[in-house]
Amino acid sequence: MARDKHSWLDGPQIPAENEDPLAPAKWPGERLGLPEEGYGALASVMRRVGGIALDWVVAMLATVIVTSMTDALGGFATVELLMFFIISVISVTLFARTPGQAMMRMGVARIDRPGQRVGFVRALVRAVLAVFIFPPVLVDSDGRGLHDRVTGTAVILG
């Protein structure tokens, strides 16, 4: 017979207080305080993959325009990576979403202070991590990319 680790002397306990932090959540984003579905819920990995693919298409179109005018920035691949980076930082800073995320009806939100803007520094760090380490494919138990985990953000529906 399993014995309870607490006695009556410990007093009343908050139900979630003793839960195992490594136990799986009921839905992605539950531990972050996000709803299970609908507006504000954590975006699925497949939806985010669609968003990043659309962002690469936007970056490719911008690259075609830039490389047709000058080759001073390097080859096509270098300029495309640079365009992806610039578009990501500017759009997340100003609109809290990249063009691809907007097309997929998603956005970037702060977890530590809901309702606050993501800001330039978080957007910059997020883009640097996405460009150089490519963590959008490396996700935690909630399905958040490592770049989101590091910057205290999440890609949500909305």
N, CA, C and O of each residue as an XYZ file, in Angstrom:
632
protein
N       0.841     -1.167      0.000
C       0.000      0.000      0.000
C       0.895      1.242      0.000
O       1.829      1.352      0.794
N       0.589      2.165     -0.901
C       1.373      3.395     -1.006
C       1.013      4.326      0.131
O      -0.159      4.471      0.477
N       2.007      4.949      0.703
C       1.774      5.881      1.803
C       1.858      7.302      1.287
O       2.694      7.610      0.437
N       1.010      8.156      1.787
C       1.022      9.574      1.432
C       2.262     10.229      2.047
O       2.617      9.943      3.191
N       2.900     11.086      1.303
C       4.115     11.750      1.775
C       3.820     12.866      2.769
O       4.736     13.367      3.420
N       2.573     13.258      2.894
C       2.206     14.377      3.757
C       1.355     13.889      4.923
O       0.643     12.892      4.811
N       1.436     14.583      6.011
C       0.585     14.258      7.152
C      -0.408     15.389      7.358
O      -0.353     16.410      6.673
N      -1.304     15.200      8.297
C      -2.293     16.225      8.571
C      -1.640     17.488      9.135
O      -2.249     18.558      9.127
N      -0.401     17.366      9.623
C       0.307     18.509     10.171
C       0.765     19.495      9.082
O       1.017     20.667      9.362
N       0.867     19.000      7.833
C       1.289     19.852      6.720
C       0.214     20.857      6.327
O       0.510     21.857      5.674
N      -1.007     20.606      6.711
C      -2.096     21.504      6.359
C      -2.607     21.231      4.952
O      -2.141     20.309      4.283
N      -3.559     22.028      4.509
C      -4.130     21.815      3.179
C      -3.104     22.108      2.079
O      -2.261     22.994      2.225
N      -3.184     21.364      0.993
C      -2.259     21.507     -0.128
C      -3.005     22.032     -1.350
O      -4.172     21.702     -1.562
N      -2.334     22.841     -2.145
C      -2.880     23.275     -3.431
C      -2.796     22.077     -4.361
O      -1.729     21.469     -4.451
N      -3.866     21.705     -5.060
C      -3.854     20.481     -5.861
C      -2.688     20.363     -6.837
O      -2.088     19.292     -6.920
N      -2.340     21.414     -7.579
C      -1.282     21.325     -8.585
C       0.106     21.465     -7.979
O       1.106     21.289     -8.675
N       0.176     21.779     -6.696
C       1.450     22.052     -6.056
C       2.381     20.840     -6.037
O       3.599     20.992     -6.131
N       1.823     19.655     -5.918
C       2.630     18.456     -5.799
C       2.714     17.662     -7.093
O       3.233     16.545     -7.097
N       2.218     18.213     -8.180
C       2.273     17.503     -9.450
C       3.702     17.416     -9.952
O       4.526     18.297     -9.706
N       3.966     16.352    -10.646
C       5.287     16.135    -11.222
C       5.496     17.114    -12.382
O       4.704     17.108    -13.325
N       6.537     17.955    -12.342
C       6.754     18.918    -13.432
C       7.124     18.240    -14.744
O       7.032     18.863    -15.801
N       7.541     16.982    -14.698
C       7.890     16.257    -15.924
C       6.724     15.472    -16.491
O       6.827     14.915    -17.584
N       5.625     15.421    -15.774
C       4.443     14.712    -16.268
C       3.856     15.471    -17.454
O       3.904     16.701    -17.486
N       3.305     14.750    -18.427
C       2.756     15.440    -19.600
C       1.544     16.302    -19.237
O       0.739     15.943    -18.378
N       1.439     17.442    -19.910
C       0.301     18.335    -19.696
C      -0.926     17.770    -20.403
O      -0.800     16.920    -21.285
N      -2.096     18.231    -20.023
C      -3.335     17.768    -20.658
C      -3.436     18.245    -22.095
O      -3.989     17.539    -22.939
N      -2.911     19.435    -22.391
C      -2.870     19.968    -23.749
C      -1.642     20.861    -23.868
O      -1.148     21.372    -22.862
N      -1.146     21.054    -25.087
C       0.017     21.941    -25.263
C      -0.320     23.360    -24.811
O      -1.332     23.928    -25.220
N       0.527     23.916    -23.975
C       0.321     25.268    -23.484
C      -0.411     25.347    -22.164
O      -0.586     26.443    -21.632
N      -0.844     24.224    -21.615
C      -1.570     24.237    -20.336
C      -0.720     24.840    -19.229
O      -1.203     25.666    -18.453
N       0.543     24.434    -19.150
C       1.430     24.941    -18.103
C       1.784     26.411    -18.305
O       2.246     27.073    -17.375
N       1.572     26.918    -19.508
C       1.850     28.325    -19.793
C       0.636     29.197    -19.508
O       0.708     30.422    -19.601
N      -0.479     28.563    -19.160
C      -1.701     29.302    -18.895
C      -2.493     29.624    -20.147
O      -3.349     30.509    -20.127
N      -2.221     28.917    -21.238
C      -2.915     29.157    -22.500
C      -4.129     28.242    -22.621
O      -4.122     27.135    -22.082
N      -5.176     28.692    -23.327
C      -6.359     27.841    -23.487
C      -6.057     26.614    -24.359
O      -5.057     26.573    -25.076
N      -6.936     25.630    -24.279
C      -6.741     24.383    -25.022
C      -6.897     24.595    -26.522
O      -6.151     24.020    -27.315
N      -7.866     25.419    -26.913
C      -8.087     25.677    -28.339
C      -8.679     27.057    -28.536
O      -9.119     27.704    -27.585
N      -8.683     27.501    -29.793
C      -9.236     28.807    -30.112
C      -8.218     29.926    -29.961
O      -7.015     29.682    -29.875
N      -8.716     31.151    -29.930
C      -7.877     32.346    -29.845
C      -6.990     32.288    -28.610
O      -7.482     32.079    -27.501
N      -5.681     32.473    -28.794
C      -4.745     32.469    -27.687
C      -4.152     31.107    -27.370
O      -3.261     31.007    -26.527
N      -4.629     30.055    -28.030
C      -4.074     28.717    -27.809
C      -2.742     28.592    -28.534
O      -2.488     29.302    -29.507
N      -1.909     27.704    -28.068
C      -0.614     27.469    -28.689
C      -0.818     26.922    -30.101
O      -1.600     25.993    -30.303
N      -0.114     27.499    -31.078
C      -0.212     27.041    -32.459
C       0.475     25.688    -32.598
O       1.486     25.429    -31.945
N      -0.074     24.832    -33.447
C       0.505     23.507    -33.648
C       1.829     23.606    -34.412
O       2.107     24.601    -35.081
N       2.620     22.568    -34.295
C       3.908     22.540    -34.984
C       3.695     22.611    -36.495
O       4.431     23.317    -37.184
N       2.718     21.906    -37.012
C       2.479     21.915    -38.465
C       2.047     23.302    -38.952
O       2.452     23.732    -40.032
N       1.251     23.982    -38.184
C       0.838     25.333    -38.575
C       2.040     26.261    -38.586
O       2.168     27.100    -39.477
N       2.926     26.119    -37.598
C       4.131     26.945    -37.556
C       5.071     26.613    -38.705
O       5.728     27.505    -39.242
N       5.143     25.350    -39.087
C       5.962     24.961    -40.251
C       5.415     25.640    -41.502
O       6.183     26.128    -42.331
N       4.090     25.675    -41.643
C       3.486     26.382    -42.773
C       3.821     27.858    -42.757
O       4.088     28.447    -43.805
N       3.809     28.460    -41.580
C       4.142     29.877    -41.452
C       5.581     30.170    -41.832
O       5.859     31.156    -42.515
N       6.501     29.315    -41.391
C       7.910     29.556    -41.716
C       8.175     29.307    -43.201
O       9.026     29.966    -43.798
N       7.454     28.364    -43.793
C       7.597     28.136    -45.237
C       7.128     29.362    -46.016
O       7.759     29.760    -46.995
N       6.028     29.953    -45.583
C       5.540     31.173    -46.245
C       6.507     32.333    -46.032
O       6.684     33.163    -46.924
N       7.136     32.398    -44.855
C       8.139     33.435    -44.613
C       9.327     33.284    -45.557
O       9.869     34.280    -46.036
N       9.732     32.051    -45.827
C      10.838     31.830    -46.768
C      10.450     32.245    -48.181
O      11.285     32.755    -48.928
N       9.187     32.031    -48.556
C       8.725     32.474    -49.883
C       8.774     33.994    -49.966
O       9.224     34.545    -50.971
N       8.311     34.680    -48.910
C       8.366     36.146    -48.882
C       9.818     36.620    -48.963
O      10.131     37.565    -49.687
N      10.701     35.952    -48.213
C      12.126     36.317    -48.246
C      12.712     36.064    -49.626
O      13.554     36.833    -50.091
N      12.282     35.003    -50.282
C      12.779     34.700    -51.624
C      12.343     35.766    -52.628
O      13.132     36.181    -53.478
N      11.096     36.207    -52.533
C      10.614     37.264    -53.429
C      11.384     38.566    -53.196
O      11.747     39.250    -54.153
N      11.631     38.909    -51.944
C      12.422     40.104    -51.640
C      13.842     39.955    -52.166
O      14.442     40.925    -52.628
N      14.378     38.747    -52.097
C      15.731     38.483    -52.572
C      15.834     38.647    -54.084
O      16.823     39.178    -54.590
N      14.831     38.201    -54.791
C      14.814     38.366    -56.251
C      14.896     39.846    -56.608
O      15.628     40.229    -57.520
N      14.150     40.669    -55.894
C      14.154     42.111    -56.160
C      15.527     42.711    -55.840
O      16.077     43.471    -56.636
N      16.078     42.364    -54.669
C      17.362     42.940    -54.246
C      18.491     42.485    -55.165
O      19.301     43.307    -55.595
N      18.559     41.205    -55.470
C      19.667     40.696    -56.296
C      19.562     41.141    -57.749
O      20.562     41.122    -58.467
N      18.380     41.541    -58.196
C      18.273     42.065    -59.559
C      18.865     43.478    -59.664
O      19.201     43.935    -60.757
N      18.988     44.159    -58.526
C      19.527     45.514    -58.510
C      21.017     45.556    -58.190
O      21.739     46.410    -58.705
N      21.480     44.636    -57.342
C      22.887     44.660    -56.927
C      23.343     43.267    -56.518
O      22.545     42.426    -56.104
N      24.639     43.047    -56.646
C      25.211     41.796    -56.149
C      26.220     42.078    -55.028
O      27.033     41.222    -54.682
N      26.153     43.268    -54.480
C      27.095     43.687    -53.439
C      26.888     42.945    -52.120
O      27.806     42.870    -51.303
N      25.691     42.396    -51.903
C      25.403     41.717    -50.645
C      25.786     40.241    -50.662
O      25.699     39.571    -49.632
N      26.201     39.735    -51.792
C      26.580     38.330    -51.887
C      25.675     37.573    -52.835
O      24.939     38.163    -53.626
N      25.743     36.254    -52.742
C      24.945     35.395    -53.597
C      23.490     35.342    -53.156
O      23.105     35.926    -52.143
N      22.695     34.631    -53.940
C      21.260     34.552    -53.700
C      20.949     33.973    -52.316
O      20.100     34.506    -51.601
N      21.628     32.891    -51.935
C      21.348     32.238    -50.651
C      21.667     33.155    -49.472
O      20.920     33.201    -48.495
N      22.767     33.875    -49.569
C      23.156     34.790    -48.495
C      22.143     35.909    -48.346
O      21.732     36.246    -47.235
N      21.745     36.479    -49.464
C      20.771     37.576    -49.432
C      19.419     37.061    -48.937
O      18.720     37.770    -48.213
N      19.042     35.845    -49.315
C      17.767     35.290    -48.853
C      17.765     35.107    -47.339
O      16.772     35.423    -46.683
N      18.845     34.609    -46.783
C      18.944     34.458    -45.333
C      18.889     35.817    -44.647
O      18.240     35.971    -43.612
N      19.570     36.800    -45.226
C      19.544     38.156    -44.692
C      18.132     38.749    -44.744
O      17.694     39.391    -43.790
N      17.427     38.536    -45.844
C      16.052     39.035    -45.978
C      15.128     38.366    -44.966
O      14.293     39.030    -44.353
N      15.275     37.050    -44.791
C      14.473     36.319    -43.807
C      14.695     36.911    -42.417
O      13.743     37.132    -41.669
N      15.946     37.162    -42.081
C      16.304     37.720    -40.782
C      15.694     39.110    -40.600
O      15.056     39.378    -39.582
N      15.886     39.987    -41.574
C      15.377     41.366    -41.485
C      13.856     41.389    -41.402
O      13.285     42.102    -40.576
N      13.205     40.614    -42.251
C      11.737     40.574    -42.243
C      11.229     40.064    -40.897
O      10.262     40.598    -40.355
N      11.882     39.029    -40.356
C      11.459     38.461    -39.066
C      11.573     39.489    -37.940
O      10.632     39.679    -37.170
N      12.720     40.144    -37.848
C      12.940     41.099    -36.755
C      11.971     42.274    -36.856
O      11.331     42.637    -35.869
N      11.863     42.861    -38.028
C      11.006     44.048    -38.188
C       9.534     43.709    -37.963
O       8.841     44.424    -37.240
N       9.055     42.636    -38.570
C       7.629     42.324    -38.467
C       7.229     41.863    -37.068
O       6.142     42.208    -36.604
N       8.074     41.098    -36.388
C       7.736     40.679    -35.023
C       7.801     41.871    -34.075
O       6.986     41.975    -33.158
N       8.757     42.769    -34.284
C       8.844     43.964    -33.444
C       7.617     44.853    -33.620
O       7.038     45.315    -32.636
N       7.220     45.093    -34.860
C       6.127     46.031    -35.126
C       4.737     45.417    -35.014
O       3.815     46.055    -34.506
N       4.583     44.175    -35.489
C       3.246     43.587    -35.606
C       3.036     42.327    -34.767
O       1.933     41.781    -34.746
N       4.083     41.855    -34.072
C       4.036     40.626    -33.261
C       3.709     39.398    -34.105
O       3.136     38.428    -33.610
N       4.075     39.450    -35.365
C       3.878     38.297    -36.258
C       4.677     38.518    -37.530
O       4.867     39.652    -37.970
N       5.139     37.430    -38.113
C       5.807     37.517    -39.399
C       4.739     37.450    -40.488
O       3.594     37.110    -40.192
N       5.081     37.764    -41.738
C       4.073     37.660    -42.798
C       3.478     36.245    -42.914
O       2.273     36.088    -43.109
N       4.324     35.233    -42.792
C       3.833     33.855    -42.861
C       2.906     33.515    -41.704
O       1.901     32.829    -41.885
N       3.247     33.997    -40.517
C       2.380     33.771    -39.367
C       1.050     34.488    -39.545
O       0.005     33.957    -39.168
N       1.075     35.677    -40.109
C      -0.169     36.421    -40.350
C      -1.060     35.659    -41.329
O      -2.274     35.583    -41.140
N      -0.454     35.096    -42.375
C      -1.231     34.321    -43.345
C      -1.828     33.063    -42.723
O      -2.896     32.607    -43.132
N      -1.135     32.510    -41.738
C      -1.608     31.293    -41.063
C      -2.403     31.617    -39.795
O      -2.739     30.718    -39.024
N      -2.704     32.906    -39.581
C      -3.488     33.386    -38.439
C      -2.862     33.017    -37.091
O      -3.502     32.450    -36.206
N      -1.579     33.370    -36.985
C      -0.832     33.158    -35.749
C      -0.124     34.450    -35.380
O      -0.091     35.397    -36.166
N       0.433     34.482    -34.198
C       1.221     35.622    -33.772
C       2.148     35.233    -32.642
O       2.022     34.150    -32.070
N       3.072     36.106    -32.323
C       4.042     35.859    -31.253
C       3.593     36.648    -30.022
O       3.315     37.844    -30.104
N       3.527     35.958    -28.885
C       3.101     36.599    -27.639
C       4.114     36.328    -26.541
O       4.773     35.288    -26.525
N       4.225     37.269    -25.635
C       5.085     37.077    -24.466
C       4.350     36.217    -23.451
O       3.156     36.399    -23.212
N       5.073     35.285    -22.861
C       4.496     34.416    -21.842
C       4.590     35.060    -20.460
O       3.686     34.924    -19.636
N       5.693     35.761    -20.221
C       5.909     36.344    -18.895
C       4.977     37.521    -18.615
O       4.599     37.739    -17.465
N       4.606     38.269    -19.626
C       3.701     39.407    -19.463
C       2.703     39.437    -20.620
O       2.910     40.151    -21.601
N       1.629     38.669    -20.506
C       0.631     38.652    -21.580
C       0.090     40.052    -21.861
O      -0.147     40.839    -20.945
N      -0.095     40.339    -23.127
C      -0.603     41.645    -23.527
C       0.484     42.663    -23.819
O       0.212     43.677    -24.461
N       1.701     42.426    -23.369
C       2.827     43.321    -23.639
C       3.406     43.008    -25.020
O       3.323     41.874    -25.489
N       3.983     44.004    -25.658
C       4.614     43.816    -26.960
C       5.865     42.951    -26.817
O       6.510     42.930    -25.769
N       6.190     42.238    -27.898
C       7.362     41.372    -27.899
C       8.627     42.208    -27.773
O       9.526     41.857    -27.008
N       8.709     43.305    -28.510
C       9.853     44.203    -28.415
C      10.995     43.819    -29.343
O      11.089     42.688    -29.819
N      11.862     44.799    -29.582
C      12.953     44.628    -30.526
C      13.977     43.588    -30.069
O      14.398     42.747    -30.864
N      14.379     43.636    -28.804
C      15.432     42.741    -28.323
C      14.986     41.284    -28.408
O      15.739     40.435    -28.886
N      13.778     40.985    -27.952
C      13.265     39.611    -28.046
C      13.129     39.171    -29.503
O      13.463     38.037    -29.848
N      12.643     40.064    -30.347
C      12.497     39.733    -31.763
C      13.863     39.466    -32.394
O      14.003     38.552    -33.207
N      14.858     40.251    -32.029
C      16.211     40.075    -32.550
C      16.810     38.735    -32.102
O      17.347     37.988    -32.920
N      16.718     38.439    -30.817
C      17.254     37.177    -30.296
C      16.526     35.993    -30.920
O      17.149     34.996    -31.283
N      15.203     36.106    -31.042
C      14.399     35.052    -31.659
C      14.858     34.776    -33.087
O      15.006     33.619    -33.483
N      15.082     35.832    -33.855
C      15.507     35.685    -35.250
C      16.923     35.127    -35.344
O      17.195     34.281    -36.196
N      17.829     35.589    -34.481
C      19.203     35.065    -34.486
C      19.189     33.568    -34.219
O      19.859     32.805    -34.914
N      18.434     33.149    -33.222
C      18.356     31.723    -32.913
C      17.713     30.928    -34.045
O      18.142     29.814    -34.344
N      16.695     31.491    -34.670
C      16.024     30.789    -35.771
C      16.930     30.674    -36.997
O      16.871     29.679    -37.719
N      17.762     31.683    -37.235
C      18.633     31.670    -38.410
C      19.863     30.792    -38.202
O      20.222     30.023    -39.093
N      20.505     30.890    -37.059
C      21.778     30.197    -36.871
C      21.663     28.815    -36.245
O      22.498     27.953    -36.518
N      20.663     28.581    -35.420
C      20.523     27.281    -34.782
C      19.332     26.519    -35.361
O      19.278     25.294    -35.251
N      18.416     27.194    -35.950
C      17.184     26.680    -36.533
C      16.369     25.852    -35.546
O      16.046     24.697    -35.825
N      16.032     26.433    -34.393
C      15.246     25.693    -33.414
C      13.760     25.556    -33.720
O      13.071     24.873    -32.962
N      13.210     26.165    -34.791
C      11.790     25.908    -35.029
C      11.458     24.422    -35.166
O      10.309     24.033    -34.953
N      12.436     23.585    -35.516
C      12.167     22.152    -35.598
C      12.510     21.435    -34.299
O      12.141     20.273    -34.127
N      13.207     22.099    -33.383
C      13.520     21.539    -32.077
C      12.518     22.108    -31.084
O      12.542     23.305    -30.796
N      11.639     21.264    -30.560
C      10.550     21.750    -29.724
C      10.580     21.097    -28.344
O      11.140     20.017    -28.156
N       9.957     21.792    -27.380
C       9.839     21.242    -26.029
C       8.556     20.419    -25.915
O       7.903     20.141    -26.920
N       8.201     20.036    -24.704
C       7.025     19.179    -24.509
C       5.721     19.879    -24.889
O       4.731     19.212    -25.191
N       5.705     21.193    -24.878
C       4.519     21.940    -25.299
C       4.482     22.155    -26.806
O       3.465     22.600    -27.337
N       5.566     21.849    -27.501
C       5.623     22.094    -28.934
C       6.172     23.472    -29.269
O       6.112     23.893    -30.425
N       6.712     24.191    -28.267
C       7.307     25.503    -28.524
C       8.728     25.318    -29.015
O       9.453     24.453    -28.524
N       9.132     26.138    -29.992
C      10.503     26.112    -30.475
C      11.460     26.603    -29.400
O      11.075     27.356    -28.506
N      12.706     26.169    -29.497
C      13.701     26.587    -28.499
C      13.904     28.097    -28.503
O      14.170     28.693    -27.459
N      13.777     28.722    -29.684
C      13.918     30.177    -29.746
C      12.808     30.861    -28.953
O      13.037     31.913    -28.357
N      11.609     30.279    -28.936
C      10.517     30.823    -28.131
C      10.766     30.592    -26.645
O      10.483     31.458    -25.817
N      11.282     29.450    -26.324
C      11.552     29.136    -24.915
C      12.609     30.079    -24.336
O      12.470     30.574    -23.218
N      13.674     30.319    -25.123
C      14.753     31.204    -24.669
C      14.250     32.637    -24.483
O      14.631     33.304    -23.521
N      13.401     33.111    -25.391
C      12.959     34.504    -25.346
C      11.680     34.703    -24.527
O      11.202     35.832    -24.410
N      11.121     33.646    -23.964
C       9.913     33.795    -23.161
C       8.695     34.141    -23.987
O       7.818     34.878    -23.535
N       8.637     33.607    -25.206
C       7.513     33.868    -26.094
C       6.866     32.551    -26.520
O       7.389     31.471    -26.244
N       5.739     32.657    -27.187
C       5.057     31.495    -27.751
C       4.314     31.946    -28.995
O       3.859     33.087    -29.075
N       4.191     31.055    -29.960
C       3.402     31.342    -31.154
C       1.989     30.844    -30.877
O       1.765     29.650    -30.678
N       1.042     31.774    -30.868
C      -0.328     31.449    -30.520
C      -1.261     31.733    -31.686
O      -0.901     32.438    -32.630
N      -2.453     31.182    -31.611
C      -3.467     31.444    -32.632
C      -4.070     32.821    -32.380
O      -4.234     33.247    -31.237
N      -4.394     33.501    -33.468
C      -5.040     34.782    -33.301
C      -4.699     35.804    -34.286
O      -5.207     36.924    -34.215
